Amino acid sequence: MTRADGWLAGSALVLLLAAVCAAKPSAEYRARWSDPALQKRIDENIEARRKADAAVTVVDAADRPVADARVAAVQKTHEFLFGANAFMVGGFDTPEKNAAYEAAFGHLFNFATVPFYWSDLEPKPGQVRFTKDSPPIYRRPPPDLVVEFGRRHGLTLKGHPLIWHSWLPPWLPKDDEARMHELMAGRFAQVADRYAASIRIWDVTNEVLAHGNKGGPLPEGYLEWSYAEAARRFRPDNILMINETTGGAHGGRGEGAAYYRQIQGLLGKGLRVDGVGFQFHLFGAGAYERLLEGKLHPPQDLYAVYSTYEKFGKPLYITEITVPQRSAPDGQEEQAEVVANLYRLWFSVPRMAGITWWNLADGTAVKGEDVYRGGLLNEALQAKAAYRKLDELINKSWKTQAAGRTDSQGRFAFRGFCGTYAVTVESPAGKREFQVNLSAGGPGAFRLVLASRLAP
């Protein structure tokens, strides 16, 4: 998001807030989202795309099948990425608040976006805020702090962004193109050298289509340059993404959409675009009101957009989400209803790989956006209805527990959501726990060998 996106003021802001306060899910909205054909499509896609078949074979130390052993498989993590930005890690005014934020984040998510805004990462030339003891800046924790947070909670991390025409340091020599390229290359190299191994996914550029370069301040052709330079500096197993605003990413129709043509052009030049990002902020211009009236982002239109971009064969990501909370007694429940509808659809899109909520808590958005109350937690860091709904989906409905006994060949089979499982095997000789990773693209057969002497 640009500063211009967030800094709405005066009468325009009052009108927008009035629209959000007056809106509520219409009959048309609910009819679209409760349509049996749509629900069938969502359920069938989730079953087909997010689950895999597992076949566990239990053998003893001599490789003989162990029949009638009790097996329990409990899913611990998701392969799919559910996340939020981690801009408030260590950013609250008390240890208790920081601990509450971290606990709420780690309980729900396995994915976090790390801020790499150049202006705040390097406010003065050469004074880069990588380390945990760096001078604090609101919503900009030092990357080392977030990497450590990610390790504590087993999170996949994404850096955002490597280069953006907004949030550039004021000290950049914008009238010296050669020097600008030199400094840009130095930033890419410095970030890659320090974080390419620990941060797997990167937004190389951000919102180029929606806002362009506006005659500067970055050199002409910086879009193509950025992907070429990122491919040179980062690892083959890093995912180099492109990211666009809600309107830019969801606008247009079919392969004629400007965002589609932009990506197609980059790929046609042999450049690496490994993932496609779609923002989904429902603020400004009465967006939330129109969605609740059934006039914006109906489910069939969303499916059509994502189906078009799936033709690239790249993973898709919902990268930034804001769903406002209406100022009404039932505002939380309405927010939760919208959130559940969207997450179920996104989880069912075949090539969707991750979904990132933007600001986890109310009161932590960029200036001008807190009025929308688009958090999953309130200002006191307590769970709102939308958080509880996502907890129900992510940690209950979309996690698998299976139990049974092995057959005469030592086999136990189940179908479950993709992710990491703790598999416990009990036999007359004792009990043992294994870990297996069930993936849609990986092997589903697991051979578990029981030692001759098992722990009691």
C-alpha positions as CSV (number, residue, x, y, z in Angstrom):
1,M,0.0,0.0,0.0
2,T,1.2,3.5,-0.7
3,R,1.0,6.4,1.7
4,A,-1.7,7.9,-0.6
5,D,-3.8,4.8,-0.1
6,G,-3.8,5.1,3.6
7,W,-4.0,8.9,4.1
8,L,-7.6,9.6,3.5
9,A,-8.8,12.7,5.3
10,G,-11.6,15.2,6.1
11,S,-15.0,14.8,4.5
12,A,-14.0,11.9,2.2
13,L,-13.1,9.8,5.2
14,V,-16.3,10.7,7.0
15,L,-18.3,9.6,4.0
16,L,-16.4,6.3,3.8
17,L,-16.9,5.6,7.4
18,A,-20.6,6.3,7.2
19,A,-20.9,3.9,4.3
20,V,-19.2,1.1,6.2
21,C,-21.3,1.8,9.3
22,A,-24.5,1.6,7.2
23,A,-23.6,-1.5,5.3
24,K,-24.6,-5.0,6.2
25,P,-24.7,-8.3,4.3
26,S,-27.5,-8.1,1.8
27,A,-29.8,-10.9,0.6
28,E,-27.9,-10.8,-2.7
29,Y,-24.5,-11.2,-1.0
30,R,-25.7,-14.1,1.1
31,A,-27.5,-15.7,-1.8
32,R,-24.3,-15.7,-3.9
33,W,-22.1,-17.1,-1.2
34,S,-24.6,-19.8,0.0
35,D,-25.4,-21.0,-3.5
36,P,-25.3,-24.8,-3.3
37,A,-23.3,-25.1,-6.6
38,L,-20.6,-22.7,-5.2
39,Q,-20.4,-24.6,-1.9
40,K,-20.1,-27.9,-3.7
41,R,-17.3,-26.5,-5.8
42,I,-15.5,-25.1,-2.7
43,D,-15.9,-28.4,-0.8
44,E,-14.8,-30.6,-3.7
45,N,-11.8,-28.4,-4.5
46,I,-10.6,-28.5,-0.9
47,E,-11.0,-32.2,-0.7
48,A,-9.2,-32.7,-4.0
49,R,-6.5,-30.1,-3.7
50,R,-5.7,-29.8,0.0
51,K,-5.7,-33.4,1.0
52,A,-3.6,-36.5,0.1
53,D,-3.8,-40.2,0.7
54,A,-1.4,-41.7,3.3
55,A,-0.5,-45.3,3.6
56,V,1.5,-46.2,6.7
57,T,3.2,-49.6,6.9
58,V,4.5,-50.7,10.3
59,V,7.3,-53.3,10.4
60,D,9.5,-54.6,13.1
61,A,13.3,-54.5,13.2
62,A,13.4,-57.6,10.9
63,D,11.2,-55.9,8.4
64,R,8.2,-58.1,9.2
65,P,4.7,-56.5,9.2
66,V,3.3,-55.6,12.6
67,A,-0.4,-56.5,12.5
68,D,-3.1,-55.1,14.8
69,A,-0.9,-52.2,16.0
70,R,-2.8,-49.2,17.1
71,V,-2.0,-46.1,15.0
72,A,-3.0,-42.5,15.7
73,A,-2.0,-39.7,13.2
74,V,-2.4,-36.1,14.4
75,Q,-1.7,-33.2,12.1
76,K,0.6,-30.6,13.7
77,T,1.3,-28.1,10.8
78,H,-0.1,-27.1,7.5
79,E,1.6,-27.3,4.2
80,F,-0.6,-24.4,3.0
81,L,0.6,-21.0,4.3
82,F,-1.7,-19.0,6.6
83,G,-0.2,-15.7,7.8
84,A,-0.1,-12.0,8.6
85,N,2.4,-9.3,8.6
86,A,4.7,-9.3,11.6
87,F,5.2,-5.6,11.7
88,M,4.3,-5.4,15.4
89,V,6.7,-8.0,16.7
90,G,8.3,-6.4,19.8
91,G,6.4,-3.2,19.0
92,F,4.0,-2.8,22.0
93,D,4.7,-0.8,25.1
94,T,4.7,-3.7,27.6
95,P,6.1,-7.2,27.7
96,E,2.7,-8.5,28.4
97,K,1.2,-7.0,25.2
98,N,4.2,-8.3,23.2
99,A,3.6,-11.8,24.6
100,A,-0.1,-11.7,23.9
101,Y,0.5,-10.6,20.3
102,E,3.1,-13.3,19.8
103,A,0.8,-16.0,21.3
104,A,-2.1,-15.0,19.1
105,F,0.1,-14.9,16.0
106,G,1.7,-18.3,16.7
107,H,-1.5,-20.0,17.5
108,L,-3.2,-19.2,14.2
109,F,-0.4,-18.7,11.6
110,N,2.5,-20.5,10.1
111,F,3.6,-17.6,7.8
112,A,4.8,-14.1,8.4
113,T,5.7,-11.0,6.3
114,V,8.9,-9.2,7.3
115,P,9.2,-5.5,6.6
116,F,12.0,-4.5,4.3
117,Y,10.9,-0.9,3.4
118,W,14.1,0.7,2.3
119,S,13.4,4.1,3.9
120,D,13.0,2.6,7.3
121,L,15.5,-0.1,7.0
122,E,18.3,2.3,6.0
123,P,17.2,5.8,7.2
124,K,20.7,7.1,6.8
125,P,23.3,5.9,4.3
126,G,25.0,2.8,5.5
127,Q,23.1,2.7,8.8
128,V,21.1,-0.4,8.2
129,R,18.6,-1.6,10.9
130,F,19.2,-5.4,10.6
131,T,20.1,-6.2,14.2
132,K,17.7,-6.6,17.2
133,D,19.3,-3.6,19.0
134,S,18.6,-1.2,16.1
135,P,16.8,2.1,17.0
136,P,13.0,1.3,17.1
137,I,10.7,2.5,14.3
138,Y,6.9,1.9,14.7
139,R,5.7,-1.1,12.6
140,R,9.2,-1.7,11.4
141,P,10.9,-4.3,13.6
142,P,14.5,-5.1,12.6
143,P,14.5,-8.2,10.4
144,D,16.8,-10.2,12.8
145,L,14.1,-9.8,15.4
146,V,11.4,-11.2,13.1
147,V,13.6,-14.0,11.9
148,E,14.1,-15.1,15.5
149,F,10.3,-14.8,16.1
150,G,9.8,-17.0,13.1
151,R,12.2,-19.7,14.3
152,R,10.4,-19.8,17.7
153,H,7.1,-20.5,16.0
154,G,8.2,-22.5,13.0
155,L,7.1,-19.8,10.5
156,T,7.8,-19.6,6.8
157,L,8.9,-16.0,6.2
158,K,8.4,-13.5,3.3
159,G,10.3,-10.3,2.8
160,H,8.3,-7.3,1.7
161,P,9.5,-5.5,-0.6
162,L,13.0,-5.4,-2.1
163,I,12.2,-2.3,-4.2
164,W,9.3,0.0,-4.3
165,H,8.8,3.5,-5.7
166,S,7.2,4.4,-2.3
167,W,9.1,4.4,1.0
168,L,12.5,5.2,-0.6
169,P,15.2,6.8,1.5
170,P,15.2,10.6,1.0
171,W,19.0,10.5,0.6
172,L,18.9,8.5,-2.6
173,P,20.5,10.5,-5.6
174,K,17.3,10.4,-7.7
175,D,18.8,12.5,-10.4
176,D,21.8,10.2,-10.9
177,E,20.6,7.0,-12.6
178,A,24.0,5.3,-12.6
179,R,24.4,5.8,-8.9
180,M,20.8,4.8,-8.3
181,H,21.5,1.4,-10.0
182,E,24.6,1.0,-8.0
183,L,22.8,1.6,-4.7
184,M,19.9,-0.6,-5.7
185,A,22.3,-3.5,-6.6
186,G,24.1,-3.0,-3.3
187,R,20.8,-3.2,-1.4
188,F,19.7,-6.4,-3.2
189,A,23.2,-8.0,-2.5
190,Q,23.2,-7.0,1.1
191,V,19.7,-8.3,1.8
192,A,20.3,-11.5,-0.1
193,D,23.6,-12.3,1.6
194,R,22.1,-11.9,5.0
195,Y,18.5,-13.3,4.6
196,A,18.2,-15.5,1.5
197,A,18.7,-18.6,3.5
198,S,16.3,-17.7,6.4
199,I,13.5,-15.9,4.4
200,R,12.2,-18.1,1.7
201,I,9.8,-15.8,-0.2
202,W,10.3,-12.3,-1.4
203,D,8.1,-9.5,-3.0
204,V,10.7,-8.2,-5.5
205,T,8.5,-5.3,-6.5
206,N,5.3,-3.8,-5.2
207,E,2.3,-2.1,-6.9
208,V,4.1,-1.2,-10.1
209,L,1.0,-1.5,-12.2
210,A,-1.3,0.5,-10.0
211,H,1.0,3.4,-9.3
212,G,3.8,3.1,-11.8
213,N,7.0,5.1,-11.4
214,K,5.2,8.4,-12.0
215,G,8.3,9.9,-13.8
216,G,10.6,8.7,-11.1
217,P,12.1,8.4,-8.6
218,L,13.5,5.0,-9.8
219,P,15.3,4.5,-13.1
220,E,13.4,3.7,-16.2
221,G,13.1,-0.1,-16.7
222,Y,13.6,-0.8,-13.0
223,L,10.8,-3.5,-13.1
224,E,12.8,-5.8,-15.5
225,W,16.1,-4.8,-13.8
226,S,14.8,-5.8,-10.4
227,Y,13.8,-9.4,-11.4
228,A,17.0,-9.9,-13.3
229,E,19.0,-8.7,-10.3
230,A,17.0,-10.7,-7.8
231,A,17.5,-13.9,-9.8
232,R,21.2,-13.2,-9.8
233,R,21.5,-12.5,-6.0
234,F,19.0,-14.9,-4.4
235,R,18.9,-18.6,-4.3
236,P,17.2,-21.0,-6.8
237,D,14.9,-22.1,-3.9
238,N,13.8,-18.6,-3.0
239,I,10.3,-17.6,-4.4
240,L,10.6,-14.3,-6.2
241,M,7.1,-12.7,-6.3
242,I,5.3,-9.8,-7.8
243,N,2.6,-8.0,-5.8
244,E,-0.2,-5.7,-6.8
245,T,-3.1,-3.7,-5.3
246,T,-6.6,-5.1,-5.0
247,G,-7.9,-3.3,-8.0
248,G,-4.8,-3.8,-10.1
249,A,-4.6,-7.5,-9.3
250,H,-8.4,-8.3,-9.5
251,G,-9.2,-5.8,-12.4
252,G,-9.6,-6.5,-16.0
253,R,-10.9,-9.6,-17.7
254,G,-9.0,-12.7,-18.8
255,E,-5.6,-12.6,-20.4
256,G,-6.2,-9.0,-21.5
257,A,-5.9,-7.8,-17.9
258,A,-3.0,-5.4,-17.4
259,Y,-1.5,-7.3,-14.5
260,Y,-1.6,-10.5,-16.6
261,R,0.1,-8.8,-19.5
262,Q,2.7,-7.4,-17.2
263,I,3.6,-10.8,-15.8
264,Q,3.5,-12.4,-19.2
265,G,5.9,-9.7,-20.4
266,L,8.4,-10.5,-17.7
267,L,8.2,-14.2,-18.2
268,G,8.5,-13.7,-22.0
269,K,11.9,-12.0,-21.3
270,G,13.1,-15.0,-19.4
271,L,12.9,-13.3,-16.0
272,R,12.0,-15.2,-12.9
273,V,8.5,-14.5,-11.5
274,D,8.0,-17.4,-9.2
275,G,4.7,-16.4,-7.5
276,V,1.8,-14.0,-8.2
277,G,0.5,-11.8,-5.4
278,F,-3.1,-10.4,-5.1
279,Q,-3.9,-7.8,-2.4
280,F,-7.4,-7.7,-1.0
281,H,-8.0,-4.5,1.0
282,L,-11.7,-3.7,1.3
283,F,-11.3,0.0,2.1
284,G,-11.7,3.2,0.1
285,A,-14.4,4.1,-2.4
286,G,-17.0,2.2,-0.5
287,A,-15.4,-1.1,-1.3
288,Y,-16.7,-2.9,1.8
289,E,-20.2,-1.6,1.4
290,R,-20.3,-2.7,-2.2
291,L,-19.0,-6.2,-1.3
292,L,-21.7,-6.5,1.4
293,E,-24.3,-5.5,-1.2
294,G,-23.2,-8.3,-3.5
295,K,-21.8,-5.8,-6.1
296,L,-18.1,-6.3,-5.6
297,H,-15.9,-9.4,-5.8
298,P,-18.7,-12.0,-6.1
299,P,-17.3,-15.5,-5.8
300,Q,-17.6,-16.5,-9.5
301,D,-15.6,-13.4,-10.4
302,L,-12.9,-14.3,-7.9
303,Y,-12.7,-17.8,-9.3
304,A,-12.5,-16.4,-12.9
305,V,-9.6,-14.1,-11.9
306,Y,-7.5,-16.8,-10.2
307,S,-8.2,-19.3,-13.0
308,T,-6.7,-16.9,-15.5
309,Y,-3.5,-16.5,-13.6
310,E,-3.2,-20.2,-12.9
311,K,-2.3,-20.5,-16.6
312,F,1.2,-19.3,-15.7
313,G,1.7,-22.5,-13.6
314,K,3.0,-20.4,-10.7
315,P,1.8,-20.4,-7.1
316,L,-0.7,-17.7,-6.2
317,Y,-0.9,-15.8,-2.9
318,I,-3.4,-13.5,-1.3
319,T,-0.8,-11.1,0.1
320,E,-2.6,-8.4,2.1
321,I,-6.1,-8.5,3.5
322,T,-8.2,-5.9,5.3
323,V,-11.8,-6.7,6.0
324,P,-13.3,-3.8,8.1
325,Q,-15.4,-4.3,11.1
326,R,-18.7,-2.4,10.9
327,S,-19.5,-0.1,13.9
328,A,-22.6,-1.9,14.9
329,P,-23.6,-4.5,17.6
330,D,-23.3,-7.3,15.0
331,G,-20.2,-5.8,13.3
332,Q,-17.8,-8.5,14.5
333,E,-20.1,-11.3,13.4
334,E,-20.5,-9.8,9.9
335,Q,-16.7,-9.4,9.6
336,A,-16.3,-13.0,10.6
337,E,-18.9,-14.1,8.0
338,V,-17.1,-12.3,5.2
339,V,-13.7,-13.6,6.3
340,A,-14.9,-17.2,6.5
341,N,-16.5,-17.0,3.0
342,L,-13.3,-15.6,1.5
343,Y,-10.9,-18.0,3.2
344,R,-12.9,-21.0,2.2
345,L,-12.9,-19.9,-1.4
346,W,-9.2,-19.0,-1.4
347,F,-8.3,-22.3,0.2
348,S,-10.1,-24.1,-2.6
349,V,-8.3,-22.3,-5.5
350,P,-6.1,-25.0,-7.0
351,R,-2.8,-23.1,-7.3
352,M,-3.3,-20.9,-4.2
353,A,-0.4,-21.4,-1.9
354,G,-0.8,-18.8,0.9
355,I,-3.1,-16.2,2.4
356,T,-1.8,-13.3,4.4
357,W,-4.0,-11.2,6.7
358,W,-2.5,-7.7,6.9
359,N,-2.8,-6.1,10.4
360,L,-3.5,-8.7,13.1
361,A,-4.7,-6.2,15.7
362,D,-6.9,-3.1,15.6
363,G,-4.9,0.0,16.1
364,T,-1.8,-1.2,14.4
365,A,-2.4,-0.2,10.7
366,V,-0.6,2.4,8.8
367,K,-1.7,6.0,9.5
368,G,-5.3,6.6,8.3
369,E,-6.4,2.9,8.1
370,D,-7.0,2.2,11.8
371,V,-10.5,3.7,11.4
372,Y,-11.6,0.5,9.5
373,R,-10.9,-1.8,12.5
374,G,-9.6,-4.4,10.1
375,G,-7.8,-6.6,12.8
376,L,-8.6,-10.1,13.9
377,L,-7.8,-8.9,17.5
378,N,-9.2,-5.8,19.1
379,E,-7.0,-3.0,20.6
380,A,-6.7,-5.0,23.9
381,L,-5.3,-7.9,21.8
382,Q,-8.3,-10.0,22.5
383,A,-9.7,-12.4,19.8
384,K,-12.5,-11.0,17.7
385,A,-15.2,-13.2,16.1
386,A,-13.2,-13.3,12.8
387,Y,-10.1,-14.7,14.7
388,R,-12.2,-17.3,16.4
389,K,-13.7,-18.3,13.0
390,L,-10.3,-18.7,11.4
391,D,-9.1,-20.7,14.4
392,E,-12.0,-23.0,13.9
393,L,-11.2,-23.4,10.2
394,I,-7.4,-23.6,10.3
395,N,-6.9,-25.5,13.5
396,K,-10.0,-27.7,13.5
397,S,-11.9,-28.1,10.2
398,W,-8.8,-28.1,8.1
399,K,-6.6,-30.4,10.3
400,T,-6.8,-34.1,10.3
401,Q,-6.8,-36.7,13.1
402,A,-7.0,-40.3,12.1
403,A,-6.8,-43.5,14.2
404,G,-7.2,-47.2,13.7
405,R,-5.3,-50.5,13.6
406,T,-2.9,-52.0,11.1
407,D,-4.1,-54.9,8.9
408,S,-2.4,-58.2,8.5
409,Q,0.2,-56.6,6.2
410,G,1.0,-53.9,8.8
411,R,-0.9,-51.2,6.8
412,F,-3.0,-48.3,8.0
413,A,-4.4,-45.9,5.5
414,F,-6.1,-42.5,5.8
415,R,-6.7,-39.3,3.8
416,G,-5.8,-36.0,5.4
417,F,-4.9,-32.4,4.9
418,C,-1.4,-31.8,3.7
419,G,1.2,-31.0,6.4
420,T,3.3,-32.6,9.2
421,Y,1.9,-35.4,11.3
422,A,2.8,-37.0,14.6
423,V,2.1,-40.7,14.1
424,T,2.0,-42.8,17.2
425,V,2.2,-46.6,17.0
426,E,1.3,-48.9,19.9
427,S,1.9,-52.6,19.9
428,P,2.3,-55.2,22.6
429,A,6.0,-54.4,22.6
430,G,5.5,-50.7,23.5
431,K,4.8,-47.3,22.0
432,R,6.7,-45.1,19.6
433,E,6.1,-41.7,17.8
434,F,7.2,-40.8,14.3
435,Q,6.9,-37.7,12.2
436,V,5.7,-37.8,8.6
437,N,5.1,-35.1,6.0
438,L,2.0,-35.5,3.8
439,S,2.2,-33.5,0.7
440,A,0.0,-33.2,-2.4
441,G,3.1,-33.5,-4.6
442,G,5.1,-36.0,-2.5
443,P,5.0,-39.7,-1.6
444,G,2.1,-40.8,0.5
445,A,3.6,-44.1,1.5
446,F,5.5,-44.3,4.8
447,R,7.4,-47.2,6.3
448,L,7.7,-47.0,10.1
449,V,10.2,-49.4,11.6
450,L,9.7,-50.4,15.2
451,A,12.9,-51.2,17.1
452,S,13.1,-54.6,18.9
453,R,13.1,-52.8,22.2
454,L,10.5,-50.0,22.4
455,A,10.1,-47.5,25.1
456,P,7.4,-48.5,27.6
